[in-house]
């Protein structure tokens, strides 16, 4: 029986601040920039105006927020899209990076 010892944070060393990929930081910066622009463009200090002004950064923070078993919500949404739209769910094989891809199946 093969047993693998895989550190839980082996991929985190490749990330920025051990959390973000480059695309995550780009999404956050775009959301912050759009929010900054909206703070000056949209007049008013009411609750609906404040909600609209802060909506871009809120959506971006929710997209790059970490979730269990996935890197973040954005990766989860990408995987969900691929699973239900492009590939046939009956033929999609999920393989981890430590599984046996060829040879005998794990029992």
C-alpha positions as CSV (number, residue, x, y, z in Angstrom):
1,X,0.0,0.0,0.0
2,X,1.4,3.4,-1.0
3,X,1.1,6.2,1.4
4,X,2.0,9.7,0.5
5,X,3.2,12.4,2.8
6,X,2.1,15.8,1.3
7,X,2.6,19.0,3.1
8,X,-0.7,21.0,3.4
9,X,0.9,24.2,2.3
10,X,3.2,23.0,-0.5
11,X,1.6,25.3,-3.1
12,X,1.4,28.4,-0.9
13,X,5.1,29.2,-1.3
14,X,4.4,30.0,-5.0
15,X,1.7,32.6,-4.1
16,X,2.1,36.3,-3.4
17,X,1.8,36.7,0.4
18,X,1.0,33.0,0.5
19,X,-2.6,33.8,-0.6
20,X,-2.8,35.6,-4.0
21,X,-2.0,34.7,-7.6
22,X,-1.2,37.5,-10.0
23,X,-4.7,37.5,-11.4
24,X,-6.2,37.8,-7.9
25,X,-4.2,41.0,-7.3
26,X,-5.2,42.4,-10.7
27,X,-8.8,41.8,-9.8
28,X,-8.4,43.5,-6.5
29,X,-6.6,46.5,-7.9
30,X,-9.2,46.9,-10.7
31,X,-12.0,46.8,-8.1
32,X,-10.2,49.3,-5.9
33,X,-9.6,51.6,-8.8
34,X,-13.2,51.5,-10.0
35,X,-14.5,52.1,-6.4
36,X,-12.1,55.0,-6.1
37,X,-13.4,56.5,-9.3
38,X,-17.1,56.0,-8.3
39,X,-16.5,57.7,-5.0
40,X,-15.8,60.9,-6.9
41,X,-18.3,60.4,-9.8
42,X,-21.5,59.4,-8.0
43,X,-22.9,62.3,-5.9
44,X,-24.7,61.8,-2.6
45,X,-24.1,60.3,0.7
46,X,-27.3,58.2,1.0
47,X,-27.2,54.4,1.7
48,X,-28.0,53.4,-1.9
49,X,-25.3,55.7,-3.3
50,X,-22.8,54.3,-0.8
51,X,-23.8,50.8,-1.7
52,X,-23.2,51.4,-5.4
53,X,-19.9,53.1,-4.7
54,X,-18.6,50.2,-2.7
55,X,-20.1,47.4,-4.8
56,X,-17.0,46.9,-7.1
57,X,-14.5,46.4,-4.3
58,X,-17.0,44.2,-2.4
59,X,-17.5,41.9,-5.4
60,X,-13.7,41.7,-6.0
61,X,-13.0,40.8,-2.4
62,X,-15.7,38.1,-2.5
63,X,-14.1,36.6,-5.6
64,X,-10.6,36.4,-4.2
65,X,-11.8,35.2,-0.7
66,X,-10.3,31.7,0.1
67,X,-12.7,28.8,0.4
68,X,-12.0,25.2,1.5
69,X,-10.9,22.7,-1.1
70,X,-10.4,25.5,-3.7
71,X,-8.0,28.3,-4.0
72,X,-10.7,31.0,-3.8
73,X,-14.3,31.7,-5.0
74,X,-13.1,32.6,-8.5
75,X,-11.4,29.2,-9.0
76,X,-14.6,27.5,-7.6
77,X,-16.7,29.4,-10.2
78,X,-14.3,28.6,-13.0
79,X,-14.4,24.9,-12.1
80,X,-18.2,24.9,-11.8
81,X,-18.5,26.5,-15.2
82,X,-16.1,24.0,-16.8
83,X,-17.9,21.1,-15.2
84,X,-21.5,22.0,-16.2
85,X,-20.9,23.8,-19.6
86,X,-17.9,22.7,-21.6
87,X,-17.1,19.1,-20.5
88,X,-19.5,16.2,-20.2
89,X,-19.9,15.5,-16.5
90,X,-20.0,11.8,-17.1
91,X,-16.5,11.8,-18.7
92,X,-14.8,14.3,-16.5
93,X,-12.2,12.6,-14.3
94,X,-11.1,14.4,-11.2
95,X,-7.5,13.6,-10.3
96,X,-5.4,15.0,-7.5
97,X,-1.8,15.7,-7.9
98,X,-0.8,12.7,-5.8
99,X,-3.2,10.1,-7.3
100,X,-2.2,7.2,-9.5
101,X,-3.2,8.2,-13.0
102,X,-2.0,5.1,-14.8
103,X,-1.9,1.5,-13.7
104,X,-4.0,-0.1,-11.0
105,X,-6.8,1.7,-9.3
106,X,-6.5,2.5,-5.6
107,X,-8.4,0.0,-3.4
